[in-house]
Amino acid sequence: MKVVGLTKASTDFVDMEIKQPVPENHDLLVKIKAISINPVDTKQREANKLTGNEVRILGWDAVGEVVEIGSEVTLFKTGQEVYFAGDVTRPGAYAEFTLIDERLVGLKPKHLSLEEAAAMPLTTITAWEALFDRLEIVEADKGKSILIINGAGGVGSIATQLAANIGLNVTATASREETIAWTKKHGANHIINHRENLTKQLKDLGFEQGVDFILCLHNTNAHWDDMQEAIRPQGKICSIVELAEPVKMSLLKDKSATFSYEFMFTRSKYNTEDKIKQHEILTEAANMLDKGDVTSTLNKVLSPINAKTIEEAHEIISSGKMIGKLVVKGFE
């Protein structure tokens, strides 16, 4: 099968052919039709530490068709179109075919195109887990306030929609005319600039005591002091961006505030007992997408899937200026 891989010999992507994998146990063998490129792809590429003749295949956001199933599969059958964010411990989806555990997969939303569907899995699961598992937001929190830092990114675009849908008062950050428009389009009640003092801007909006929840999707260290100031007593903060250097947490302690991380690959990487939760999230998200309660955050499509196009996609993502999601579709 055709793949776009990384080798020890080069940091550049290479078009190559390798043996097609065989599904076992809970595996689905999926023929890839479209993939989405995420910051995690670029980070995994930077962390490439191959030895010998190994080939690394990145890519953990895809839509495709189930063409073969493992002996223990019960959730899917061949011929079905599915979408998934994958498992960072296994070869990814820059390939004609890939293996994925059925418990991490959902049926593709019926009313979305391949490109629209491919844009959604990783950011949807990340936003969903951050809001509902880490920040523990429930329907009874309707009317409470949340600050989403970097509202126009892939995760921010879906987190804003999910938070608005549950009835939260959503303040999101954006700094350019086009990102402000994008963020408003996806349901933010207020827009502030993450390049300026967040606490002051929130107070100017009337949040004198701060906000109940904060979801940080951009440079945790840069916003740390502001977040400690801006969170209400007993509030909750979640970040998807690791701290690059130590920080002081005394104000969080004083406020009895909670800080947690969200990493979408935790359930698959550590084979947690509840990893089927990602199948459930994708299933519920597909229903919401088909009903129009949530819209796809697709904003750019490239083609075909090959080393040249993947390289171009990585350059766009690494620029830090991508709004929404970027998808690459179709092998030649």
VMD Tcl script that draws the C-alpha trace (Angstrom):
set ca {
  {0.00 0.00 0.00}
  {1.05 3.62 -0.52}
  {2.14 5.60 2.55}
  {3.72 8.95 3.33}
  {6.39 8.13 5.88}
  {9.35 9.37 7.87}
  {12.65 7.50 8.03}
  {15.85 7.80 10.03}
  {17.63 9.10 6.96}
  {15.55 12.26 6.53}
  {13.23 14.64 8.33}
  {11.34 15.10 5.05}
  {8.26 13.08 4.19}
  {8.81 10.29 1.68}
  {6.36 8.55 -0.66}
  {6.83 4.80 -0.31}
  {5.05 1.46 -0.40}
  {4.86 -1.02 2.48}
  {2.93 -4.19 3.23}
  {-0.76 -3.73 3.99}
  {-1.57 -4.53 7.67}
  {-3.95 -7.29 8.80}
  {-6.66 -6.61 11.43}
  {-6.74 -8.65 14.64}
  {-9.03 -8.73 17.67}
  {-10.87 -5.35 17.87}
  {-9.10 -3.87 14.83}
  {-10.77 -2.32 11.81}
  {-8.82 -2.11 8.56}
  {-9.86 1.23 7.09}
  {-9.25 2.44 3.54}
  {-8.35 6.10 4.00}
  {-10.27 8.70 1.99}
  {-9.33 11.97 3.72}
  {-7.14 13.06 6.63}
  {-6.88 16.18 8.76}
  {-3.55 17.68 9.79}
  {-3.17 18.85 13.41}
  {-0.46 20.47 15.57}
  {0.09 17.05 17.18}
  {1.31 15.82 13.78}
  {4.02 18.46 13.69}
  {5.01 17.74 17.30}
  {5.24 14.01 16.63}
  {7.37 14.75 13.57}
  {9.76 16.87 15.67}
  {10.00 14.04 18.20}
  {10.96 11.53 15.51}
  {13.68 9.24 16.91}
  {13.80 6.38 14.44}
  {16.62 3.85 14.33}
  {17.57 1.27 11.73}
  {15.13 0.77 8.86}
  {11.97 1.83 10.69}
  {9.27 3.84 8.95}
  {7.07 6.21 10.96}
  {3.59 6.97 9.65}
  {1.91 9.98 11.24}
  {-1.70 11.13 11.01}
  {-4.47 10.63 13.58}
  {-7.55 12.28 12.16}
  {-9.30 10.53 9.30}
  {-12.36 9.28 7.48}
  {-12.52 6.12 5.43}
  {-14.26 2.82 4.68}
  {-14.05 -0.36 6.75}
  {-12.75 -3.05 4.39}
  {-11.87 -5.81 6.87}
  {-12.47 -6.50 10.56}
  {-10.76 -8.39 13.38}
  {-12.18 -11.50 15.04}
  {-13.60 -9.63 18.08}
  {-15.19 -6.67 16.31}
  {-18.88 -6.11 17.19}
  {-19.51 -2.39 16.58}
  {-18.87 -2.18 12.83}
  {-19.05 -4.15 9.60}
  {-17.31 -3.92 6.25}
  {-18.55 -1.28 3.86}
  {-19.34 1.31 6.53}
  {-17.81 4.78 6.40}
  {-16.19 5.79 9.69}
  {-14.28 8.68 11.24}
  {-11.73 8.58 14.05}
  {-8.78 10.33 15.70}
  {-6.68 7.23 16.16}
  {-3.97 6.04 18.50}
  {-0.60 7.80 18.69}
  {1.14 4.53 19.66}
  {0.27 2.92 16.27}
  {1.01 3.78 12.64}
  {-1.21 6.65 11.56}
  {-3.41 7.56 8.62}
  {-0.94 9.00 6.10}
  {-1.54 5.69 4.36}
  {-3.93 3.99 1.96}
  {-4.97 1.65 4.77}
  {-4.67 1.85 8.55}
  {-5.63 -0.24 11.57}
  {-7.70 1.27 14.36}
  {-9.40 -0.19 17.45}
  {-13.18 -0.12 16.94}
  {-13.66 1.42 20.41}
  {-12.00 4.62 19.15}
  {-14.18 4.92 16.04}
  {-17.56 6.39 15.11}
  {-19.77 6.12 12.03}
  {-19.14 9.07 9.72}
  {-21.85 11.76 9.99}
  {-24.25 11.01 7.13}
  {-24.81 14.57 5.98}
  {-21.19 15.67 5.93}
  {-18.81 15.38 3.02}
  {-15.66 13.31 3.43}
  {-13.64 16.48 3.93}
  {-16.07 17.95 6.46}
  {-16.09 14.71 8.45}
  {-12.31 14.28 8.39}
  {-11.92 17.70 10.00}
  {-13.82 16.73 13.14}
  {-12.65 13.68 15.18}
  {-9.52 14.82 17.03}
  {-10.69 18.32 17.86}
  {-14.18 17.14 18.79}
  {-12.89 14.49 21.20}
  {-10.36 16.94 22.67}
  {-12.95 19.67 23.21}
  {-15.54 17.20 24.52}
  {-13.18 15.57 27.01}
  {-11.84 18.95 28.13}
  {-15.29 20.43 28.75}
  {-17.18 17.45 30.10}
  {-14.52 15.12 31.58}
  {-11.83 17.52 32.83}
  {-13.84 20.69 33.60}
  {-16.83 18.47 34.50}
  {-19.37 20.84 32.95}
  {-22.96 19.59 33.19}
  {-26.37 20.89 32.08}
  {-26.90 22.45 35.52}
  {-23.99 24.82 34.72}
  {-26.13 26.62 32.13}
  {-25.58 30.36 32.51}
  {-22.09 30.02 33.98}
  {-19.10 31.62 32.27}
  {-16.18 30.16 30.37}
  {-13.08 31.69 28.81}
  {-11.69 29.82 25.79}
  {-8.18 30.95 24.91}
  {-7.61 30.64 21.13}
  {-11.19 30.37 19.97}
  {-10.42 30.23 16.24}
  {-8.15 27.15 16.30}
  {-9.32 23.64 15.58}
  {-10.19 22.73 19.17}
  {-11.42 26.24 19.99}
  {-13.83 26.23 17.06}
  {-15.63 23.12 18.34}
  {-15.26 23.91 22.07}
  {-16.98 27.26 21.49}
  {-19.91 25.52 19.82}
  {-20.23 22.84 22.51}
  {-20.03 25.38 25.32}
  {-22.61 27.62 23.66}
  {-24.92 24.65 23.07}
  {-25.00 23.79 26.77}
  {-25.85 27.39 27.60}
  {-22.57 28.77 28.91}
  {-21.70 32.45 28.57}
  {-18.73 32.07 26.23}
  {-15.85 34.50 26.02}
  {-13.25 33.46 23.47}
  {-9.97 35.05 22.45}
  {-9.00 36.12 18.94}
  {-6.59 38.79 17.71}
  {-7.16 39.23 13.98}
  {-10.16 40.46 12.03}
  {-10.66 37.09 10.35}
  {-10.27 35.08 13.57}
  {-12.68 37.37 15.39}
  {-15.30 36.84 12.68}
  {-14.72 33.06 12.72}
  {-15.06 32.86 16.50}
  {-18.26 34.90 16.58}
  {-19.66 32.67 13.84}
  {-19.16 29.63 16.07}
  {-21.10 30.97 19.02}
  {-18.89 33.15 21.23}
  {-20.81 35.77 23.20}
  {-17.74 37.96 23.68}
  {-14.34 38.27 22.01}
  {-11.18 39.48 23.76}
  {-7.54 39.62 22.62}
  {-5.15 36.98 24.01}
  {-2.25 39.33 23.26}
  {-3.50 41.74 25.93}
  {-4.30 41.45 29.66}
  {-7.12 38.92 29.91}
  {-8.22 39.80 33.46}
  {-8.68 43.48 32.64}
  {-10.62 42.68 29.48}
  {-12.91 40.29 31.39}
  {-13.57 42.95 34.04}
  {-14.41 45.42 31.29}
  {-17.04 42.91 30.10}
  {-18.54 42.75 33.58}
  {-16.83 39.63 34.92}
  {-15.62 41.38 38.07}
  {-15.20 38.12 40.00}
  {-13.73 36.26 37.03}
  {-15.10 33.27 35.12}
  {-16.20 29.82 36.26}
  {-14.20 27.84 33.70}
  {-11.12 28.42 31.56}
  {-10.02 26.27 28.62}
  {-6.49 27.13 27.49}
  {-5.58 26.11 23.94}
  {-2.55 28.35 23.48}
  {0.77 28.80 25.34}
  {-0.11 27.86 28.92}
  {2.95 29.59 30.37}
  {2.16 32.90 28.68}
  {-1.36 32.96 30.10}
  {-0.70 31.32 33.49}
  {-0.74 34.40 35.71}
  {-3.77 35.82 33.91}
  {-5.64 32.53 34.28}
  {-4.96 32.37 38.02}
  {-6.32 35.91 38.36}
  {-9.28 35.36 36.05}
  {-10.62 32.11 37.51}
  {-13.34 32.42 40.14}
  {-12.83 30.84 43.57}
  {-13.46 27.07 43.25}
  {-13.36 27.41 39.49}
  {-11.70 25.01 37.04}
  {-8.96 25.46 34.45}
  {-8.01 22.94 31.75}
  {-5.19 23.20 29.23}
  {-4.16 21.09 26.24}
  {-0.73 22.77 26.04}
  {2.03 21.47 28.33}
  {3.89 23.89 30.59}
  {7.33 24.65 29.18}
  {8.72 25.83 32.53}
  {7.69 25.76 36.22}
  {4.96 28.10 37.45}
  {3.72 29.28 40.83}
  {0.34 27.85 41.85}
  {-0.22 29.70 45.14}
  {-3.21 31.68 43.89}
  {-4.90 28.51 42.64}
  {-4.39 27.04 46.10}
  {-5.80 30.17 47.73}
  {-8.89 29.97 45.50}
  {-9.26 26.17 45.85}
  {-9.26 26.17 42.07}
  {-8.62 23.08 39.94}
  {-6.10 22.74 37.13}
  {-6.07 19.74 34.79}
  {-4.67 18.67 31.45}
  {-6.50 17.19 28.50}
  {-4.64 14.86 26.13}
  {-6.87 13.14 23.61}
  {-4.55 10.12 23.29}
  {-4.54 9.22 26.99}
  {-7.30 6.63 26.70}
  {-5.72 4.84 23.73}
  {-2.08 5.22 24.85}
  {-2.74 3.71 28.27}
  {-5.48 1.34 27.10}
  {-7.84 2.61 29.77}
  {-10.92 0.60 30.70}
  {-13.16 3.41 29.46}
  {-11.57 3.97 26.04}
  {-14.87 3.05 24.38}
  {-15.94 6.52 25.59}
  {-14.31 7.90 22.44}
  {-16.61 5.75 20.29}
  {-19.53 7.13 22.29}
  {-18.33 10.73 21.89}
  {-17.91 10.37 18.13}
  {-21.34 8.75 17.86}
  {-23.05 11.57 19.76}
  {-21.05 14.18 17.85}
  {-22.14 12.63 14.54}
  {-25.78 12.98 15.61}
  {-25.20 16.64 16.51}
  {-23.41 17.30 13.21}
  {-26.18 15.64 11.20}
  {-28.84 17.69 13.03}
  {-26.89 20.91 12.56}
  {-26.41 21.49 16.29}
  {-22.67 21.59 15.58}
  {-21.05 22.51 12.27}
  {-17.84 21.24 10.72}
  {-14.83 23.48 11.27}
  {-13.26 22.62 7.89}
  {-11.61 25.68 6.37}
  {-9.04 24.42 3.84}
  {-8.65 21.35 1.58}
  {-5.52 20.13 -0.19}
  {-5.10 17.17 -2.57}
  {-3.79 14.54 -3.18}
  {-2.32 12.65 -0.21}
  {1.39 12.48 -0.99}
  {4.67 13.69 0.51}
  {4.61 17.06 -1.25}
  {1.09 17.90 -0.12}
  {1.65 16.67 3.43}
  {4.78 18.84 3.62}
  {2.73 21.85 2.49}
  {0.07 21.07 5.08}
  {2.64 20.87 7.88}
  {4.07 24.25 6.88}
  {0.60 25.80 7.06}
  {-0.11 24.29 10.49}
  {3.33 25.27 11.82}
  {2.73 28.90 10.81}
  {0.27 29.21 13.71}
  {-2.16 31.15 11.52}
  {-4.50 28.35 10.46}
  {-8.16 29.07 11.25}
  {-10.33 26.01 11.76}
  {-9.18 22.73 10.19}
  {-7.06 21.69 7.21}
  {-7.84 18.44 5.35}
  {-5.92 16.51 2.71}
  {-7.94 14.10 0.60}
  {-7.42 11.21 -1.78}
  {-4.46 9.11 -2.89}
  {-3.70 9.35 -6.60}
}
mol new
graphics top color blue
foreach p $ca { graphics top sphere $p radius 0.5 }
foreach p [lrange $ca 0 end-1] q [lrange $ca 1 end] { graphics top cylinder $p $q radius 0.2 }
display resetview
